[in-house]
């Protein structure tokens, strides 16, 4: 239990979790578009998105971006389109294509998944960015749009990020976005015939206002110089807000 949790006791004097008298289970996410300044997320559709996404992923010099994902790189557009048809038919994971506003073309995907409405828990996963989306404002905004949708629109209490504990870039991204590391689930799953120990991260609703404010300030055009270089990091904005 963290220091800011209020401790309550039941009729037997036992410590119990704080009451959630006003809370109601949220609805599941939908495929409605999520629009920002630098990107738009829209429900994944194989017919519209497979070609541009396959081309964008093919710009990578090798297949290292797929190492920790469940599928391997797709040799042909047909194979990738078949995969997207299967995935886009699911409601959990609910996949989105990330449309870069600068080009109007999809440059990555992400999904809301393990949707637990009864407990107000949802996870972001299947994050797969083409090279042009990596380390970009649009890529960061895509994660912000999904968080904002989960917390502010739908009303979830907990937002999760999980990855292979050996996936250093994914873990670094989680920490940059403001997720709190919770531990390693040993031998959690088997991926591509290999063991995976899974690192768990989360953001909870009472942390969200400060994280949201940091994202909004970081994403402001004023935070970037004429060359598109950030003036202050997302982490720095978040730490500054924590001191207030």
BELMO-V320158 format. One record per residue. N is the residue number from 0. BURIAL is + if it has 16 or more other C-alpha atoms within 10 Angstrom, else -. Layout:
n=[N & N]
burial=[BURIAL & BURIAL]
This chain:
n=[0 & 1 & 2 & 3 & 4 & 5 & 6 & 7 & 8 & 9 & 10 & 11 & 12 & 13 & 14 & 15 & 16 & 17 & 18 & 19 & 20 & 21 & 22 & 23 & 24 & 25 & 26 & 27 & 28 & 29 & 30 & 31 & 32 & 33 & 34 & 35 & 36 & 37 & 38 & 39 & 40 & 41 & 42 & 43 & 44 & 45 & 46 & 47 & 48 & 49 & 50 & 51 & 52 & 53 & 54 & 55 & 56 & 57 & 58 & 59 & 60 & 61 & 62 & 63 & 64 & 65 & 66 & 67 & 68 & 69 & 70 & 71 & 72 & 73 & 74 & 75 & 76 & 77 & 78 & 79 & 80 & 81 & 82 & 83 & 84 & 85 & 86 & 87 & 88 & 89 & 90 & 91 & 92 & 93 & 94 & 95 & 96 & 97 & 98 & 99 & 100 & 101 & 102 & 103 & 104 & 105 & 106 & 107 & 108 & 109 & 110 & 111 & 112 & 113 & 114 & 115 & 116 & 117 & 118 & 119 & 120 & 121 & 122 & 123 & 124 & 125 & 126 & 127 & 128 & 129 & 130 & 131 & 132 & 133 & 134 & 135 & 136 & 137 & 138 & 139 & 140 & 141 & 142 & 143 & 144 & 145 & 146 & 147 & 148 & 149 & 150 & 151 & 152 & 153 & 154 & 155 & 156 & 157 & 158 & 159 & 160 & 161 & 162 & 163 & 164 & 165 & 166 & 167 & 168 & 169 & 170 & 171 & 172 & 173 & 174 & 175 & 176 & 177 & 178 & 179 & 180 & 181 & 182 & 183 & 184 & 185 & 186 & 187 & 188 & 189 & 190 & 191 & 192 & 193 & 194 & 195 & 196 & 197 & 198 & 199 & 200 & 201 & 202 & 203 & 204 & 205 & 206 & 207 & 208 & 209 & 210 & 211 & 212 & 213 & 214 & 215 & 216 & 217 & 218 & 219 & 220 & 221 & 222 & 223 & 224 & 225 & 226 & 227 & 228 & 229 & 230 & 231 & 232 & 233 & 234 & 235 & 236 & 237 & 238 & 239 & 240 & 241 & 242 & 243]
burial=[- & - & - & - & - & - & - & - & - & - & - & - & - & - & - & - & - & - & - & - & - & - & - & - & - & + & + & + & + & - & - & - & - & + & + & - & - & + & + & + & + & + & + & + & + & + & - & - & + & + & - & - & + & + & - & + & + & + & - & - & - & - & - & - & + & - & - & + & + & - & - & - & + & + & - & - & - & - & - & + & + & - & - & + & - & - & + & + & - & - & + & - & + & + & + & + & + & + & + & + & - & - & - & - & + & + & + & + & + & + & + & + & + & + & + & + & + & - & - & + & + & + & + & + & + & + & - & + & + & + & + & + & + & - & - & - & + & + & + & + & + & + & + & + & + & + & + & + & - & + & + & - & - & + & + & + & + & + & + & + & + & + & + & + & + & - & - & - & - & + & + & - & - & + & - & + & + & + & + & + & + & - & - & + & - & - & - & - & - & - & - & - & - & - & - & + & + & + & + & + & + & + & + & + & + & - & - & + & - & + & + & + & - & + & + & - & + & + & + & - & - & - & - & - & - & - & - & - & - & + & - & - & - & + & + & - & + & + & - & - & - & - & - & -]
